[in-house]
Amino acid sequence: MKEPPILWEEEIEVRYVETDQMGVVHHTYVLIYFEIARTALFKNFIKSVMGQVLNLVISTYIFQDLTP
């Protein structure tokens, strides 16, 4: 039986300096946000599986643009 994928959602506050004059996040910050979420995932996930052997691969990340 195939294990279900692990999904993680992290809320990240966008700072003014990371946007252009139209209030749109500059594309160079997207991977920084991904790294923040990935770090939070591992901090929380590792706590729940201490002592187990893990083989983890991040195969996909999805960026969803939410407008205010």
C-alpha positions in Angstrom: 0.0 0.0 0.0 1.4 3.4 -1.0 1.9 5.9 1.7 -0.1 9.1 1.3 1.9 12.3 0.5 2.8 14.6 3.4 1.3 18.0 2.9 2.4 21.0 4.8 1.1 24.5 4.8 2.9 27.4 6.4 1.6 31.0 6.6 4.3 33.5 5.7 3.9 37.2 6.1 5.1 39.1 3.1 7.1 42.2 3.9 6.7 45.5 2.0 10.4 45.3 0.8 9.6 42.0 -1.0 7.0 43.6 -3.3 7.1 45.9 -6.3 5.2 49.2 -6.6 2.0 47.3 -7.5 2.2 45.2 -4.3 3.2 42.0 -6.1 5.8 39.7 -4.6 9.0 39.7 -6.6 9.7 36.2 -8.1 13.1 36.0 -6.4 11.5 35.6 -3.0 9.3 32.6 -3.8 12.1 30.1 -3.2 13.0 31.8 0.1 9.4 31.3 1.2 9.7 27.7 0.1 12.8 27.3 2.3 11.0 28.8 5.3 8.1 26.4 4.9 10.4 23.4 4.3 12.4 24.2 7.5 9.1 24.5 9.5 8.0 21.1 8.1 11.1 19.4 9.2 11.1 21.0 12.6 7.5 19.8 13.2 7.7 16.4 11.4 11.0 15.3 12.9 9.5 15.7 16.4 6.8 13.2 15.6 9.1 10.5 14.2 12.1 10.6 16.5 14.1 7.4 16.4 12.7 6.2 13.1 14.7 5.9 9.9 13.4 8.4 7.3 13.8 8.5 3.5 12.3 11.8 2.5 12.4 13.4 -0.9 10.7 16.7 -1.8 9.5 16.0 -5.3 7.1 18.9 -5.8 6.3 22.2 -4.4 3.2 24.2 -5.3 3.1 28.0 -5.0 -0.4 29.3 -4.8 -0.8 33.1 -5.4 -3.4 34.5 -3.0 -4.6 38.0 -3.7 -5.9 40.1 -0.8 
